[in-house]
Amino acid sequence: MSDCPSRKIIFYTEQEAKEALIRIHVKYQNSSTRAFYTCDQCGHLHLTSSGDMDNTLKQAQQAGRIDQLSESDHWTRKLS
Ligand SMILES: [Zn+2]
């Protein structure tokens, strides 16, 4: 695994980055993390709280998927 001088978490594929974005929003619904970008320093992807909101995240929010997932997360924790 390579490191980045920015000390941010590295994602190697857009899929990974998008999943992480959604997971963050399930956990922290008022998270300011909203998109990912390609890093100049390591050439991989990092999450960011600036810029336009990622389309996948936007769609998930509009479809209520974030709420659904956080609800199921809530129950999973309660039952385990
Ligand atoms: Zn980087």
PDB file of the backbone (N, CA, C, O) and the ligand in Angstrom, with CONECT records:
HET     ZN  A 101       1
ATOM      1  N   MET A   1       0.834  -1.212   0.000  1.00  0.00           N
ATOM      2  CA  MET A   1       0.000   0.000   0.000  1.00  0.00           C
ATOM      3  C   MET A   1       0.866   1.259   0.000  1.00  0.00           C
ATOM      4  O   MET A   1       1.758   1.397   0.836  1.00  0.00           O
ATOM      5  N   SER A   2       0.617   2.140  -0.896  1.00  0.00           N
ATOM      6  CA  SER A   2       1.411   3.364  -0.927  1.00  0.00           C
ATOM      7  C   SER A   2       0.785   4.437  -0.041  1.00  0.00           C
ATOM      8  O   SER A   2      -0.409   4.415   0.256  1.00  0.00           O
ATOM      9  N   ASP A   3       1.623   5.361   0.360  1.00  0.00           N
ATOM     10  CA  ASP A   3       1.157   6.452   1.199  1.00  0.00           C
ATOM     11  C   ASP A   3       1.108   7.738   0.391  1.00  0.00           C
ATOM     12  O   ASP A   3       1.744   7.871  -0.655  1.00  0.00           O
ATOM     13  N   CYS A   4       0.347   8.660   0.900  1.00  0.00           N
ATOM     14  CA  CYS A   4       0.284   9.963   0.259  1.00  0.00           C
ATOM     15  C   CYS A   4       0.815  11.014   1.234  1.00  0.00           C
ATOM     16  O   CYS A   4       0.516  10.960   2.427  1.00  0.00           O
ATOM     17  N   PRO A   5       1.601  11.969   0.732  1.00  0.00           N
ATOM     18  CA  PRO A   5       2.119  13.041   1.607  1.00  0.00           C
ATOM     19  C   PRO A   5       0.992  13.841   2.276  1.00  0.00           C
ATOM     20  O   PRO A   5       1.209  14.468   3.313  1.00  0.00           O
ATOM     21  N   SER A   6      -0.208  13.819   1.684  1.00  0.00           N
ATOM     22  CA  SER A   6      -1.315  14.574   2.259  1.00  0.00           C
ATOM     23  C   SER A   6      -1.882  13.884   3.501  1.00  0.00           C
ATOM     24  O   SER A   6      -2.689  14.462   4.228  1.00  0.00           O
ATOM     25  N   ARG A   7      -1.447  12.635   3.737  1.00  0.00           N
ATOM     26  CA  ARG A   7      -1.915  11.846   4.886  1.00  0.00           C
ATOM     27  C   ARG A   7      -3.393  11.477   4.796  1.00  0.00           C
ATOM     28  O   ARG A   7      -3.978  11.014   5.775  1.00  0.00           O
ATOM     29  N   LYS A   8      -3.991  11.678   3.640  1.00  0.00           N
ATOM     30  CA  LYS A   8      -5.401  11.319   3.502  1.00  0.00           C
ATOM     31  C   LYS A   8      -5.521   9.841   3.141  1.00  0.00           C
ATOM     32  O   LYS A   8      -4.561   9.219   2.687  1.00  0.00           O
ATOM     33  N   ILE A   9      -6.709   9.295   3.349  1.00  0.00           N
ATOM     34  CA  ILE A   9      -6.954   7.898   2.992  1.00  0.00           C
ATOM     35  C   ILE A   9      -6.973   7.771   1.473  1.00  0.00           C
ATOM     36  O   ILE A   9      -7.588   8.582   0.780  1.00  0.00           O
ATOM     37  N   ILE A  10      -6.301   6.757   0.969  1.00  0.00           N
ATOM     38  CA  ILE A  10      -6.205   6.546  -0.473  1.00  0.00           C
ATOM     39  C   ILE A  10      -7.270   5.550  -0.943  1.00  0.00           C
ATOM     40  O   ILE A  10      -7.486   4.513  -0.315  1.00  0.00           O
ATOM     41  N   PHE A  11      -7.921   5.878  -2.043  1.00  0.00           N
ATOM     42  CA  PHE A  11      -8.821   4.948  -2.721  1.00  0.00           C
ATOM     43  C   PHE A  11      -8.280   4.718  -4.113  1.00  0.00           C
ATOM     44  O   PHE A  11      -7.820   5.648  -4.776  1.00  0.00           O
ATOM     45  N   TYR A  12      -8.338   3.460  -4.557  1.00  0.00           N
ATOM     46  CA  TYR A  12      -7.740   3.128  -5.837  1.00  0.00           C
ATOM     47  C   TYR A  12      -8.735   3.127  -6.984  1.00  0.00           C
ATOM     48  O   TYR A  12      -8.351   3.265  -8.145  1.00  0.00           O
ATOM     49  N   THR A  13      -9.999   2.972  -6.664  1.00  0.00           N
ATOM     50  CA  THR A  13     -11.007   2.998  -7.722  1.00  0.00           C
ATOM     51  C   THR A  13     -12.142   3.942  -7.334  1.00  0.00           C
ATOM     52  O   THR A  13     -12.377   4.208  -6.155  1.00  0.00           O
ATOM     53  N   GLU A  14     -12.834   4.439  -8.348  1.00  0.00           N
ATOM     54  CA  GLU A  14     -13.973   5.322  -8.094  1.00  0.00           C
ATOM     55  C   GLU A  14     -15.043   4.601  -7.288  1.00  0.00           C
ATOM     56  O   GLU A  14     -15.704   5.187  -6.431  1.00  0.00           O
ATOM     57  N   GLN A  15     -15.195   3.317  -7.585  1.00  0.00           N
ATOM     58  CA  GLN A  15     -16.175   2.497  -6.881  1.00  0.00           C
ATOM     59  C   GLN A  15     -15.908   2.513  -5.371  1.00  0.00           C
ATOM     60  O   GLN A  15     -16.813   2.721  -4.564  1.00  0.00           O
ATOM     61  N   GLU A  16     -14.654   2.289  -5.022  1.00  0.00           N
ATOM     62  CA  GLU A  16     -14.238   2.297  -3.615  1.00  0.00           C
ATOM     63  C   GLU A  16     -14.531   3.655  -2.976  1.00  0.00           C
ATOM     64  O   GLU A  16     -15.076   3.733  -1.875  1.00  0.00           O
ATOM     65  N   ALA A  17     -14.163   4.711  -3.681  1.00  0.00           N
ATOM     66  CA  ALA A  17     -14.325   6.057  -3.145  1.00  0.00           C
ATOM     67  C   ALA A  17     -15.802   6.383  -2.938  1.00  0.00           C
ATOM     68  O   ALA A  17     -16.178   6.999  -1.941  1.00  0.00           O
ATOM     69  N   LYS A  18     -16.634   5.960  -3.894  1.00  0.00           N
ATOM     70  CA  LYS A  18     -18.069   6.243  -3.801  1.00  0.00           C
ATOM     71  C   LYS A  18     -18.708   5.468  -2.648  1.00  0.00           C
ATOM     72  O   LYS A  18     -19.559   5.986  -1.925  1.00  0.00           O
ATOM     73  N   GLU A  19     -18.282   4.226  -2.496  1.00  0.00           N
ATOM     74  CA  GLU A  19     -18.819   3.428  -1.392  1.00  0.00           C
ATOM     75  C   GLU A  19     -18.452   4.055  -0.049  1.00  0.00           C
ATOM     76  O   GLU A  19     -19.262   4.105   0.877  1.00  0.00           O
ATOM     77  N   ALA A  20     -17.213   4.529   0.030  1.00  0.00           N
ATOM     78  CA  ALA A  20     -16.768   5.160   1.264  1.00  0.00           C
ATOM     79  C   ALA A  20     -17.571   6.430   1.535  1.00  0.00           C
ATOM     80  O   ALA A  20     -17.950   6.699   2.675  1.00  0.00           O
ATOM     81  N   LEU A  21     -17.829   7.202   0.493  1.00  0.00           N
ATOM     82  CA  LEU A  21     -18.629   8.425   0.627  1.00  0.00           C
ATOM     83  C   LEU A  21     -19.989   8.109   1.227  1.00  0.00           C
ATOM     84  O   LEU A  21     -20.441   8.767   2.163  1.00  0.00           O
ATOM     85  N   ILE A  22     -20.630   7.093   0.673  1.00  0.00           N
ATOM     86  CA  ILE A  22     -21.967   6.730   1.134  1.00  0.00           C
ATOM     87  C   ILE A  22     -21.905   6.202   2.565  1.00  0.00           C
ATOM     88  O   ILE A  22     -22.762   6.520   3.391  1.00  0.00           O
ATOM     89  N   ARG A  23     -20.889   5.398   2.849  1.00  0.00           N
ATOM     90  CA  ARG A  23     -20.763   4.859   4.200  1.00  0.00           C
ATOM     91  C   ARG A  23     -20.571   5.976   5.229  1.00  0.00           C
ATOM     92  O   ARG A  23     -21.121   5.920   6.329  1.00  0.00           O
ATOM     93  N   ILE A  24     -19.787   6.988   4.860  1.00  0.00           N
ATOM     94  CA  ILE A  24     -19.572   8.112   5.772  1.00  0.00           C
ATOM     95  C   ILE A  24     -20.892   8.824   6.044  1.00  0.00           C
ATOM     96  O   ILE A  24     -21.176   9.226   7.173  1.00  0.00           O
ATOM     97  N   HIS A  25     -21.690   8.973   4.995  1.00  0.00           N
ATOM     98  CA  HIS A  25     -22.954   9.686   5.176  1.00  0.00           C
ATOM     99  C   HIS A  25     -23.990   8.862   5.931  1.00  0.00           C
ATOM    100  O   HIS A  25     -24.884   9.416   6.571  1.00  0.00           O
ATOM    101  N   VAL A  26     -23.870   7.545   5.857  1.00  0.00           N
ATOM    102  CA  VAL A  26     -24.757   6.698   6.647  1.00  0.00           C
ATOM    103  C   VAL A  26     -24.415   6.876   8.127  1.00  0.00           C
ATOM    104  O   VAL A  26     -25.298   6.931   8.983  1.00  0.00           O
ATOM    105  N   LYS A  27     -23.133   6.963   8.402  1.00  0.00           N
ATOM    106  CA  LYS A  27     -22.671   7.055   9.777  1.00  0.00           C
ATOM    107  C   LYS A  27     -22.812   8.466  10.333  1.00  0.00           C
ATOM    108  O   LYS A  27     -23.269   8.657  11.460  1.00  0.00           O
ATOM    109  N   TYR A  28     -22.421   9.440   9.542  1.00  0.00           N
ATOM    110  CA  TYR A  28     -22.470  10.845   9.966  1.00  0.00           C
ATOM    111  C   TYR A  28     -23.320  11.602   8.968  1.00  0.00           C
ATOM    112  O   TYR A  28     -22.826  12.085   7.950  1.00  0.00           O
ATOM    113  N   GLN A  29     -24.606  11.701   9.271  1.00  0.00           N
ATOM    114  CA  GLN A  29     -25.523  12.237   8.274  1.00  0.00           C
ATOM    115  C   GLN A  29     -25.257  13.700   7.944  1.00  0.00           C
ATOM    116  O   GLN A  29     -25.628  14.169   6.868  1.00  0.00           O
ATOM    117  N   ASN A  30     -24.618  14.422   8.858  1.00  0.00           N
ATOM    118  CA  ASN A  30     -24.328  15.817   8.518  1.00  0.00           C
ATOM    119  C   ASN A  30     -22.867  16.012   8.134  1.00  0.00           C
ATOM    120  O   ASN A  30     -22.315  17.106   8.259  1.00  0.00           O
ATOM    121  N   SER A  31     -22.248  14.924   7.661  1.00  0.00           N
ATOM    122  CA  SER A  31     -20.860  15.008   7.216  1.00  0.00           C
ATOM    123  C   SER A  31     -20.727  15.999   6.070  1.00  0.00           C
ATOM    124  O   SER A  31     -21.607  16.099   5.215  1.00  0.00           O
ATOM    125  N   SER A  32     -19.620  16.730   6.061  1.00  0.00           N
ATOM    126  CA  SER A  32     -19.403  17.692   4.979  1.00  0.00           C
ATOM    127  C   SER A  32     -18.640  17.060   3.824  1.00  0.00           C
ATOM    128  O   SER A  32     -18.449  17.685   2.781  1.00  0.00           O
ATOM    129  N   THR A  33     -18.202  15.808   4.014  1.00  0.00           N
ATOM    130  CA  THR A  33     -17.522  15.105   2.927  1.00  0.00           C
ATOM    131  C   THR A  33     -18.518  14.861   1.802  1.00  0.00           C
ATOM    132  O   THR A  33     -19.595  14.308   2.024  1.00  0.00           O
ATOM    133  N   ARG A  34     -18.150  15.279   0.583  1.00  0.00           N
ATOM    134  CA  ARG A  34     -19.167  15.273  -0.457  1.00  0.00           C
ATOM    135  C   ARG A  34     -18.699  14.724  -1.797  1.00  0.00           C
ATOM    136  O   ARG A  34     -19.526  14.466  -2.672  1.00  0.00           O
ATOM    137  N   ALA A  35     -17.432  14.544  -1.974  1.00  0.00           N
ATOM    138  CA  ALA A  35     -16.955  14.109  -3.291  1.00  0.00           C
ATOM    139  C   ALA A  35     -15.568  13.509  -3.169  1.00  0.00           C
ATOM    140  O   ALA A  35     -14.991  13.457  -2.082  1.00  0.00           O
ATOM    141  N   PHE A  36     -15.039  13.054  -4.299  1.00  0.00           N
ATOM    142  CA  PHE A  36     -13.664  12.577  -4.300  1.00  0.00           C
ATOM    143  C   PHE A  36     -12.924  13.237  -5.449  1.00  0.00           C
ATOM    144  O   PHE A  36     -13.541  13.738  -6.390  1.00  0.00           O
ATOM    145  N   TYR A  37     -11.618  13.236  -5.372  1.00  0.00           N
ATOM    146  CA  TYR A  37     -10.815  13.873  -6.412  1.00  0.00           C
ATOM    147  C   TYR A  37      -9.537  13.082  -6.617  1.00  0.00           C
ATOM    148  O   TYR A  37      -9.131  12.306  -5.751  1.00  0.00           O
ATOM    149  N   THR A  38      -8.913  13.278  -7.748  1.00  0.00           N
ATOM    150  CA  THR A  38      -7.630  12.634  -8.019  1.00  0.00           C
ATOM    151  C   THR A  38      -6.522  13.515  -7.458  1.00  0.00           C
ATOM    152  O   THR A  38      -6.450  14.713  -7.734  1.00  0.00           O
ATOM    153  N   CYS A  39      -5.670  12.894  -6.671  1.00  0.00           N
ATOM    154  CA  CYS A  39      -4.621  13.630  -5.980  1.00  0.00           C
ATOM    155  C   CYS A  39      -3.444  13.927  -6.907  1.00  0.00           C
ATOM    156  O   CYS A  39      -3.016  13.064  -7.674  1.00  0.00           O
ATOM    157  N   ASP A  40      -2.929  15.150  -6.830  1.00  0.00           N
ATOM    158  CA  ASP A  40      -1.757  15.527  -7.623  1.00  0.00           C
ATOM    159  C   ASP A  40      -0.499  14.835  -7.122  1.00  0.00           C
ATOM    160  O   ASP A  40       0.438  14.590  -7.882  1.00  0.00           O
ATOM    161  N   GLN A  41      -0.496  14.525  -5.836  1.00  0.00           N
ATOM    162  CA  GLN A  41       0.732  14.022  -5.227  1.00  0.00           C
ATOM    163  C   GLN A  41       0.897  12.512  -5.351  1.00  0.00           C
ATOM    164  O   GLN A  41       2.007  12.030  -5.576  1.00  0.00           O
ATOM    165  N   CYS A  42      -0.190  11.760  -5.209  1.00  0.00           N
ATOM    166  CA  CYS A  42      -0.053  10.300  -5.280  1.00  0.00           C
ATOM    167  C   CYS A  42      -0.759   9.702  -6.492  1.00  0.00           C
ATOM    168  O   CYS A  42      -0.545   8.534  -6.814  1.00  0.00           O
ATOM    169  N   GLY A  43      -1.589  10.479  -7.159  1.00  0.00           N
ATOM    170  CA  GLY A  43      -2.269   9.987  -8.353  1.00  0.00           C
ATOM    171  C   GLY A  43      -3.480   9.111  -8.066  1.00  0.00           C
ATOM    172  O   GLY A  43      -4.129   8.630  -8.995  1.00  0.00           O
ATOM    173  N   HIS A  44      -3.795   8.896  -6.776  1.00  0.00           N
ATOM    174  CA  HIS A  44      -4.964   8.103  -6.407  1.00  0.00           C
ATOM    175  C   HIS A  44      -6.094   9.033  -5.971  1.00  0.00           C
ATOM    176  O   HIS A  44      -6.024  10.251  -6.135  1.00  0.00           O
ATOM    177  N   LEU A  45      -7.129   8.426  -5.416  1.00  0.00           N
ATOM    178  CA  LEU A  45      -8.311   9.214  -5.077  1.00  0.00           C
ATOM    179  C   LEU A  45      -8.383   9.491  -3.582  1.00  0.00           C
ATOM    180  O   LEU A  45      -8.030   8.640  -2.766  1.00  0.00           O
ATOM    181  N   HIS A  46      -8.845  10.695  -3.228  1.00  0.00           N
ATOM    182  CA  HIS A  46      -9.126  11.038  -1.839  1.00  0.00           C
ATOM    183  C   HIS A  46     -10.521  11.639  -1.766  1.00  0.00           C
ATOM    184  O   HIS A  46     -11.062  12.114  -2.765  1.00  0.00           O
ATOM    185  N   LEU A  47     -11.094  11.611  -0.566  1.00  0.00           N
ATOM    186  CA  LEU A  47     -12.390  12.258  -0.361  1.00  0.00           C
ATOM    187  C   LEU A  47     -12.162  13.722  -0.007  1.00  0.00           C
ATOM    188  O   LEU A  47     -11.122  14.091   0.539  1.00  0.00           O
ATOM    189  N   THR A  48     -13.138  14.535  -0.323  1.00  0.00           N
ATOM    190  CA  THR A  48     -13.017  15.961  -0.032  1.00  0.00           C
ATOM    191  C   THR A  48     -14.365  16.548   0.377  1.00  0.00           C
ATOM    192  O   THR A  48     -15.421  16.009   0.046  1.00  0.00           O
ATOM    193  N   SER A  49     -14.304  17.662   1.102  1.00  0.00           N
ATOM    194  CA  SER A  49     -15.545  18.326   1.498  1.00  0.00           C
ATOM    195  C   SER A  49     -15.763  19.582   0.665  1.00  0.00           C
ATOM    196  O   SER A  49     -16.677  20.361   0.938  1.00  0.00           O
ATOM    197  N   SER A  50     -14.931  19.779  -0.344  1.00  0.00           N
ATOM    198  CA  SER A  50     -15.140  20.960  -1.190  1.00  0.00           C
ATOM    199  C   SER A  50     -15.573  20.524  -2.588  1.00  0.00           C
ATOM    200  O   SER A  50     -15.433  19.358  -2.957  1.00  0.00           O
ATOM    201  N   GLY A  51     -16.089  21.452  -3.344  1.00  0.00           N
ATOM    202  CA  GLY A  51     -16.527  21.160  -4.711  1.00  0.00           C
ATOM    203  C   GLY A  51     -17.963  20.691  -4.763  1.00  0.00           C
ATOM    204  O   GLY A  51     -18.700  20.775  -3.781  1.00  0.00           O
ATOM    205  N   ASP A  52     -18.347  20.195  -5.928  1.00  0.00           N
ATOM    206  CA  ASP A  52     -19.720  19.740  -6.136  1.00  0.00           C
ATOM    207  C   ASP A  52     -19.934  18.373  -5.510  1.00  0.00           C
ATOM    208  O   ASP A  52     -19.020  17.551  -5.448  1.00  0.00           O
ATOM    209  N   MET A  53     -21.141  18.147  -5.054  1.00  0.00           N
ATOM    210  CA  MET A  53     -21.469  16.859  -4.461  1.00  0.00           C
ATOM    211  C   MET A  53     -21.426  15.758  -5.529  1.00  0.00           C
ATOM    212  O   MET A  53     -21.910  15.929  -6.648  1.00  0.00           O
ATOM    213  N   ASP A  54     -20.834  14.638  -5.147  1.00  0.00           N
ATOM    214  CA  ASP A  54     -20.755  13.502  -6.069  1.00  0.00           C
ATOM    215  C   ASP A  54     -22.151  13.034  -6.468  1.00  0.00           C
ATOM    216  O   ASP A  54     -23.060  12.980  -5.640  1.00  0.00           O
ATOM    217  N   ASN A  55     -22.307  12.697  -7.751  1.00  0.00           N
ATOM    218  CA  ASN A  55     -23.624  12.306  -8.263  1.00  0.00           C
ATOM    219  C   ASN A  55     -24.192  11.063  -7.596  1.00  0.00           C
ATOM    220  O   ASN A  55     -25.390  10.990  -7.323  1.00  0.00           O
ATOM    221  N   THR A  56     -23.334  10.089  -7.335  1.00  0.00           N
ATOM    222  CA  THR A  56     -23.792   8.859  -6.698  1.00  0.00           C
ATOM    223  C   THR A  56     -24.333   9.155  -5.311  1.00  0.00           C
ATOM    224  O   THR A  56     -25.360   8.613  -4.901  1.00  0.00           O
ATOM    225  N   LEU A  57     -23.631  10.024  -4.593  1.00  0.00           N
ATOM    226  CA  LEU A  57     -24.065  10.397  -3.248  1.00  0.00           C
ATOM    227  C   LEU A  57     -25.376  11.176  -3.317  1.00  0.00           C
ATOM    228  O   LEU A  57     -26.291  10.948  -2.525  1.00  0.00           O
ATOM    229  N   LYS A  58     -25.452  12.094  -4.272  1.00  0.00           N
ATOM    230  CA  LYS A  58     -26.655  12.906  -4.443  1.00  0.00           C
ATOM    231  C   LYS A  58     -27.856  12.012  -4.711  1.00  0.00           C
ATOM    232  O   LYS A  58     -28.919  12.179  -4.112  1.00  0.00           O
ATOM    233  N   GLN A  59     -27.671  11.052  -5.626  1.00  0.00           N
ATOM    234  CA  GLN A  59     -28.763  10.148  -5.983  1.00  0.00           C
ATOM    235  C   GLN A  59     -29.173   9.278  -4.802  1.00  0.00           C
ATOM    236  O   GLN A  59     -30.358   9.032  -4.579  1.00  0.00           O
ATOM    237  N   ALA A  60     -28.184   8.820  -4.054  1.00  0.00           N
ATOM    238  CA  ALA A  60     -28.478   7.983  -2.886  1.00  0.00           C
ATOM    239  C   ALA A  60     -29.290   8.771  -1.871  1.00  0.00           C
ATOM    240  O   ALA A  60     -30.216   8.240  -1.259  1.00  0.00           O
ATOM    241  N   GLN A  61     -28.941  10.039  -1.696  1.00  0.00           N
ATOM    242  CA  GLN A  61     -29.679  10.874  -0.746  1.00  0.00           C
ATOM    243  C   GLN A  61     -31.099  11.114  -1.229  1.00  0.00           C
ATOM    244  O   GLN A  61     -32.054  11.022  -0.458  1.00  0.00           O
ATOM    245  N   GLN A  62     -31.230  11.426  -2.519  1.00  0.00           N
ATOM    246  CA  GLN A  62     -32.557  11.703  -3.062  1.00  0.00           C
ATOM    247  C   GLN A  62     -33.448  10.470  -3.012  1.00  0.00           C
ATOM    248  O   GLN A  62     -34.657  10.577  -2.805  1.00  0.00           O
ATOM    249  N   ALA A  63     -32.849   9.307  -3.201  1.00  0.00           N
ATOM    250  CA  ALA A  63     -33.614   8.063  -3.195  1.00  0.00           C
ATOM    251  C   ALA A  63     -33.897   7.572  -1.769  1.00  0.00           C
ATOM    252  O   ALA A  63     -34.575   6.564  -1.570  1.00  0.00           O
ATOM    253  N   GLY A  64     -33.367   8.304  -0.784  1.00  0.00           N
ATOM    254  CA  GLY A  64     -33.584   7.902   0.598  1.00  0.00           C
ATOM    255  C   GLY A  64     -32.729   6.730   1.020  1.00  0.00           C
ATOM    256  O   GLY A  64     -32.965   6.129   2.067  1.00  0.00           O
ATOM    257  N   ARG A  65     -31.739   6.401   0.213  1.00  0.00           N
ATOM    258  CA  ARG A  65     -30.908   5.229   0.517  1.00  0.00           C
ATOM    259  C   ARG A  65     -30.058   5.436   1.765  1.00  0.00           C
ATOM    260  O   ARG A  65     -29.803   4.491   2.511  1.00  0.00           O
ATOM    261  N   ILE A  66     -29.623   6.669   1.991  1.00  0.00           N
ATOM    262  CA  ILE A  66     -28.794   6.952   3.161  1.00  0.00           C
ATOM    263  C   ILE A  66     -29.611   6.678   4.429  1.00  0.00           C
ATOM    264  O   ILE A  66     -29.127   6.050   5.370  1.00  0.00           O
ATOM    265  N   ASP A  67     -30.857   7.163   4.433  1.00  0.00           N
ATOM    266  CA  ASP A  67     -31.723   6.952   5.590  1.00  0.00           C
ATOM    267  C   ASP A  67     -31.974   5.466   5.829  1.00  0.00           C
ATOM    268  O   ASP A  67     -31.902   4.972   6.954  1.00  0.00           O
ATOM    269  N   GLN A  68     -32.273   4.770   4.723  1.00  0.00           N
ATOM    270  CA  GLN A  68     -32.528   3.326   4.816  1.00  0.00           C
ATOM    271  C   GLN A  68     -31.343   2.588   5.407  1.00  0.00           C
ATOM    272  O   GLN A  68     -31.486   1.757   6.304  1.00  0.00           O
ATOM    273  N   LEU A  69     -30.160   2.914   4.879  1.00  0.00           N
ATOM    274  CA  LEU A  69     -28.968   2.228   5.326  1.00  0.00           C
ATOM    275  C   LEU A  69     -28.660   2.549   6.778  1.00  0.00           C
ATOM    276  O   LEU A  69     -28.235   1.673   7.532  1.00  0.00           O
ATOM    277  N   SER A  70     -28.871   3.787   7.173  1.00  0.00           N
ATOM    278  CA  SER A  70     -28.541   4.138   8.549  1.00  0.00           C
ATOM    279  C   SER A  70     -29.535   3.497   9.500  1.00  0.00           C
ATOM    280  O   SER A  70     -29.194   3.135  10.626  1.00  0.00           O
ATOM    281  N   GLU A  71     -30.776   3.362   9.030  1.00  0.00           N
ATOM    282  CA  GLU A  71     -31.782   2.665   9.824  1.00  0.00           C
ATOM    283  C   GLU A  71     -31.385   1.199  10.036  1.00  0.00           C
ATOM    284  O   GLU A  71     -31.452   0.683  11.152  1.00  0.00           O
ATOM    285  N   SER A  72     -30.971   0.538   8.950  1.00  0.00           N
ATOM    286  CA  SER A  72     -30.614  -0.873   9.078  1.00  0.00           C
ATOM    287  C   SER A  72     -29.341  -1.024   9.907  1.00  0.00           C
ATOM    288  O   SER A  72     -29.172  -2.003  10.634  1.00  0.00           O
ATOM    289  N   ASP A  73     -28.451  -0.043   9.787  1.00  0.00           N
ATOM    290  CA  ASP A  73     -27.235  -0.035  10.587  1.00  0.00           C
ATOM    291  C   ASP A  73     -27.596   0.045  12.071  1.00  0.00           C
ATOM    292  O   ASP A  73     -27.020  -0.641  12.914  1.00  0.00           O
ATOM    293  N   HIS A  74     -28.553   0.893  12.349  1.00  0.00           N
ATOM    294  CA  HIS A  74     -29.044   1.093  13.707  1.00  0.00           C
ATOM    295  C   HIS A  74     -29.558  -0.212  14.296  1.00  0.00           C
ATOM    296  O   HIS A  74     -29.247  -0.568  15.433  1.00  0.00           O
ATOM    297  N   TRP A  75     -30.360  -0.921  13.490  1.00  0.00           N
ATOM    298  CA  TRP A  75     -30.939  -2.166  13.969  1.00  0.00           C
ATOM    299  C   TRP A  75     -29.902  -3.260  14.116  1.00  0.00           C
ATOM    300  O   TRP A  75     -29.942  -4.054  15.057  1.00  0.00           O
ATOM    301  N   THR A  76     -28.980  -3.291  13.180  1.00  0.00           N
ATOM    302  CA  THR A  76     -27.914  -4.280  13.253  1.00  0.00           C
ATOM    303  C   THR A  76     -27.181  -4.126  14.567  1.00  0.00           C
ATOM    304  O   THR A  76     -26.874  -5.107  15.244  1.00  0.00           O
ATOM    305  N   ARG A  77     -26.907  -2.884  14.918  1.00  0.00           N
ATOM    306  CA  ARG A  77     -26.154  -2.636  16.151  1.00  0.00           C
ATOM    307  C   ARG A  77     -26.989  -3.029  17.373  1.00  0.00           C
ATOM    308  O   ARG A  77     -26.473  -3.551  18.362  1.00  0.00           O
ATOM    309  N   LYS A  78     -28.283  -2.764  17.274  1.00  0.00           N
ATOM    310  CA  LYS A  78     -29.152  -3.062  18.403  1.00  0.00           C
ATOM    311  C   LYS A  78     -29.265  -4.559  18.664  1.00  0.00           C
ATOM    312  O   LYS A  78     -29.328  -5.014  19.806  1.00  0.00           O
ATOM    313  N   LEU A  79     -29.288  -5.312  17.559  1.00  0.00           N
ATOM    314  CA  LEU A  79     -29.530  -6.745  17.686  1.00  0.00           C
ATOM    315  C   LEU A  79     -28.252  -7.546  17.940  1.00  0.00           C
ATOM    316  O   LEU A  79     -28.302  -8.683  18.411  1.00  0.00           O
ATOM    317  N   SER A  80     -27.127  -6.946  17.627  1.00  0.00           N
ATOM    318  CA  SER A  80     -25.905  -7.734  17.778  1.00  0.00           C
ATOM    319  C   SER A  80     -25.318  -7.583  19.177  1.00  0.00           C
ATOM    320  O   SER A  80     -24.285  -8.178  19.481  1.00  0.00           O
TER     321      SER A  80
HETATM  322 ZN    ZN A 101      -2.698  11.717  -2.525  1.00  0.00          ZN2+
END
